[in-house]
Structure formats: C-alpha cells, structure tokens
Amino acid sequence: ESDLAQHYLVKANISVIRRVRKSDNNRIARACGATIANRTDELRDEDIGLGCGLFEIEKIGDEYFTFLTECTNPKACTILLRGASKDVLNEVERNLQDA
C-alpha cells in the first residue's frame, strides 16, 4: 500500500522519503517549512513545505544520504563529518558539541 502511494506521488513529481527517524523528520520539516501530519485527512495546504530548493540523494561510502539544499528559510542544518578513524570522528564531534 505504501509502494502504491509512493508510485503516484513520484508520478506527480512529489519527492518521497520512507522510514525516516522522528528526529530527522522534524529537521526536514523545519528546513522546508512544513508541518508534520500523521494522517492524510489532516493535511491542509499550509502544512505543505515548499521551501526546499533542491532535493538530492547521494551515496557516500556504503551509505545513502539525503540532502535538502537551497532552502528559502531554513531553521535546521546538518553537519556531515568524515575522518580517517572513528576516534578522529568522535573527537571532532565532541569539539562541535563544546563549541
């Protein structure tokens, strides 16, 4: 049933992401200016976020990442950290949290 819904949304040129963590879903809504609705019958025109300029999915290493860029009035951001080892990444993350 969600595959069928996704098919029709893509056919209507509407980007769809499935199985998103709640924290990520909140960030996406903030970046795009959307309001999260749990049921389709609760949707209103003003709930739809139209603030995303570009939606891309990129594979980095073995994982896929979703990028929402060129947003008109973003209220969220993500910093993607890459490092030579897990220890380096942990140190950089601690420094960011201290900043």
Buried (B, 14 or more C-beta within 10 A) or exposed (E): EEEEEBEEEEEEEEEEEEEEEEEEEEBBBBBBBBEEEEEEEEEEEEEBBEBBEEBEEEEEEEEEEBEBEEBEEBEBEEEEEEEEEEEEEEEBEEEEEEE
